[in-house]
Amino acid sequence: MEMSVRARIRAGDSDAFGSLFDDYARAVHHHAFRLTGDWSTAEDVLSLTFLEAWRLRTSVDPDGGSLRPWLLGIATNVARNTRRAARRHEAAMNRLPREEVFPDFADELVGRIDDAGRLAAVRAALSRLRRPEREVVALCVWSGLDYAAAAQALAVPVGTVRSRLSRARKKLHKYAGTDLSPGNGNSVPGRGQIDGDRVPAVRPTQEEAR
């Protein structure tokens, strides 16, 4: 009897794991960008997510559906750790003597977001949310997970996801006039609105995965 994809990944099948990367790298990359707001950091989160997924492969249940919620849950944890490390680095740098800063004109060349103004306003509002609220927005609104899948990704009850998203919707409507209700035309830019073709070639090698 042929093994399921889940069973093959659990058993350490590198071909199955490569297919997993091909299927979900874009979704993980988009989710990472929406959590971090930085393309370079999102690429790091993408790479670390799949390396961590390989390390945790034996935790995959042989039976079940899509592994997308599992991967997005790992990416959420990786993004948290990445932000903590960035804050520690920033604090350390702030303790160093100041040097003259020259403008980085490369920022003027960034054109990866279709509606940069609206996303910038929403990101400013998102920064005022609590971290758990930001994460459910990224999973349910931007990545399109339902409540059950988001709960699986975050390892929390479904009711917790519902309440966090409800609070986030009210706060974002207050802060930025943004309605996150399903089907609303004024929702946050989601899948397909953020440079969907730009996924970096950072698929882990077999040596890295091991």
C-alpha positions as CSV (number, residue, x, y, z in Angstrom):
1,M,0.0,0.0,0.0
2,E,1.4,3.4,-1.0
3,M,2.3,5.7,1.9
4,S,0.5,9.0,2.3
5,V,2.4,12.2,1.9
6,R,2.2,12.8,5.6
7,A,3.6,9.4,6.3
8,R,6.4,9.9,3.8
9,I,7.4,13.2,5.4
10,R,7.2,11.7,8.9
11,A,9.5,8.9,7.6
12,G,12.1,11.5,6.3
13,D,11.4,11.1,2.6
14,S,13.4,14.0,1.1
15,D,11.4,13.9,-2.2
16,A,8.1,14.3,-0.3
17,F,9.6,17.1,1.7
18,G,10.8,18.8,-1.4
19,S,7.3,18.6,-2.8
20,L,6.0,20.1,0.4
21,F,8.3,23.1,-0.1
22,D,7.2,23.5,-3.7
23,D,3.5,23.4,-2.7
24,Y,3.7,25.8,0.3
25,A,6.8,28.0,0.1
26,R,4.7,30.9,-1.4
27,A,2.1,30.7,1.3
28,V,4.7,30.6,4.1
29,H,6.7,33.5,2.5
30,H,3.6,35.7,2.3
31,H,2.6,34.8,5.8
32,A,6.1,35.7,7.0
33,F,6.1,39.0,5.2
34,R,2.7,39.9,6.7
35,L,4.0,39.2,10.2
36,T,7.3,41.0,9.8
37,G,6.7,43.7,7.1
38,D,10.2,43.1,5.6
39,W,11.0,41.0,2.5
40,S,14.5,40.1,3.7
41,T,13.3,38.9,7.1
42,A,10.4,37.0,5.4
43,E,13.0,35.1,3.3
44,D,14.9,34.2,6.5
45,V,11.7,33.0,8.2
46,L,10.8,30.9,5.1
47,S,14.2,29.1,5.2
48,L,14.0,28.6,9.0
49,T,10.4,27.4,8.8
50,F,11.2,24.5,6.5
51,L,14.4,23.6,8.4
52,E,12.3,23.5,11.6
53,A,9.6,21.5,9.8
54,W,12.2,18.9,8.8
55,R,13.4,18.8,12.4
56,L,9.8,18.3,13.6
57,R,8.8,15.9,10.9
58,T,8.2,13.0,13.3
59,S,5.5,15.0,15.0
60,V,3.3,14.9,11.8
61,D,0.2,12.8,12.2
62,P,0.3,10.2,9.4
63,D,-3.5,10.8,8.9
64,G,-5.0,14.2,8.1
65,G,-5.5,16.8,5.5
66,S,-3.3,19.7,4.3
67,L,-0.1,20.4,6.1
68,R,-0.5,24.2,5.4
69,P,-1.8,25.0,8.9
70,W,1.1,23.1,10.5
71,L,3.7,25.0,8.4
72,L,2.1,28.4,9.1
73,G,2.1,27.6,12.8
74,I,5.8,26.9,12.6
75,A,6.3,30.1,10.6
76,T,4.4,32.1,13.3
77,N,6.8,30.8,16.0
78,V,9.8,31.4,13.9
79,A,8.7,35.0,13.2
80,R,8.2,35.5,16.9
81,N,11.8,34.4,17.6
82,T,13.1,36.4,14.7
83,R,11.5,39.6,16.1
84,R,12.9,38.9,19.6
85,A,16.4,38.5,18.1
86,A,15.9,41.7,16.1
87,R,14.9,43.6,19.1
88,R,17.9,42.4,21.1
89,H,20.2,43.3,18.2
90,E,18.6,46.8,17.9
91,A,19.1,47.3,21.6
92,A,22.7,46.3,21.4
93,M,23.3,48.6,18.4
94,N,21.6,51.5,20.2
95,R,24.2,51.2,23.0
96,L,27.1,51.7,20.5
97,P,28.4,55.2,19.7
98,R,26.4,57.0,17.0
99,E,27.8,57.4,13.5
100,E,26.7,59.7,10.7
101,V,23.8,58.1,8.8
102,F,23.5,58.5,5.1
103,P,20.1,57.9,3.3
104,D,19.5,54.6,1.7
105,F,18.3,55.4,-1.8
106,A,17.5,51.7,-2.4
107,D,14.3,52.2,-0.5
108,E,13.0,54.4,-3.3
109,L,13.2,51.5,-5.7
110,V,11.0,49.2,-3.7
111,G,7.8,48.6,-5.7
112,R,6.7,45.2,-4.5
113,I,3.3,46.1,-3.1
114,D,0.3,47.0,-5.3
115,D,-1.4,49.2,-2.7
116,A,1.6,50.4,-0.6
117,G,-0.3,53.3,1.0
118,R,-3.2,51.3,2.3
119,L,-0.9,48.5,3.5
120,A,1.3,51.0,5.3
121,A,-1.7,52.5,7.1
122,V,-3.0,49.0,8.1
123,R,0.5,48.0,9.2
124,A,0.6,51.0,11.5
125,A,-2.7,50.0,12.9
126,L,-1.6,46.4,13.3
127,S,1.4,47.5,15.3
128,R,-1.0,48.8,17.9
129,L,-2.6,45.3,18.3
130,R,-1.4,42.7,20.8
131,R,0.8,40.1,19.2
132,P,-1.8,37.3,19.5
133,E,-4.3,39.5,17.7
134,R,-1.8,40.3,14.9
135,E,-1.2,36.6,14.4
136,V,-4.8,35.7,14.0
137,V,-5.2,38.5,11.5
138,A,-2.3,37.2,9.5
139,L,-3.6,33.6,9.5
140,C,-7.4,34.2,9.1
141,V,-7.5,37.3,7.0
142,W,-4.3,37.3,4.9
143,S,-3.6,33.6,4.7
144,G,-7.3,32.6,4.5
145,L,-7.3,29.9,7.2
146,D,-10.6,29.1,8.8
147,Y,-11.0,29.2,12.6
148,A,-10.2,25.5,13.1
149,A,-7.1,25.6,10.9
150,A,-5.8,28.8,12.6
151,A,-6.5,27.2,16.0
152,Q,-4.4,24.2,14.9
153,A,-1.6,26.5,13.7
154,L,-1.5,28.4,17.0
155,A,-2.2,25.5,19.3
156,V,-5.1,27.3,20.9
157,P,-8.9,26.6,21.1
158,V,-11.1,27.7,18.3
159,G,-13.0,30.0,20.6
160,T,-9.8,31.8,21.4
161,V,-9.2,32.5,17.7
162,R,-12.7,33.8,17.3
163,S,-12.4,36.2,20.2
164,R,-8.9,37.4,19.2
165,L,-10.1,38.1,15.6
166,S,-13.2,39.9,16.8
167,R,-11.1,42.2,19.0
168,A,-8.6,42.8,16.2
169,R,-11.4,43.7,13.8
170,K,-12.9,46.3,16.2
171,K,-9.5,47.8,16.9
172,L,-8.4,48.0,13.3
173,H,-11.7,49.6,12.3
174,K,-11.1,52.2,15.1
175,Y,-7.4,52.8,14.3
176,A,-7.4,52.7,10.5
177,G,-11.0,52.6,9.4
178,T,-10.4,49.1,8.0
179,D,-13.2,46.5,8.0
180,L,-11.9,42.9,8.2
181,S,-15.3,41.4,7.7
182,P,-15.3,38.5,5.1
183,G,-16.1,39.8,1.6
184,N,-15.7,43.4,2.5
185,G,-14.1,45.5,-0.3
186,N,-12.1,47.5,2.2
187,S,-10.3,44.5,3.7
188,V,-6.6,44.3,4.2
189,P,-4.7,43.4,1.0
190,G,-4.6,39.6,1.0
191,R,-3.6,36.7,-1.2
192,G,-2.9,37.7,-4.8
193,Q,-2.4,41.4,-3.8
194,I,1.2,41.0,-2.6
195,D,3.8,40.2,-5.3
196,G,2.7,36.5,-5.5
197,D,5.4,35.6,-8.0
198,R,8.3,36.6,-5.9
199,V,9.3,33.5,-3.9
200,P,13.0,33.2,-3.3
201,A,14.8,30.1,-4.2
202,V,15.8,29.1,-0.7
203,R,14.6,25.5,-0.7
204,P,16.7,23.7,1.9
205,T,19.3,21.3,0.6
206,Q,19.3,17.7,1.8
207,E,22.4,18.4,3.8
208,E,20.7,21.4,5.5
209,A,17.5,19.4,6.1
210,R,19.5,16.7,7.8
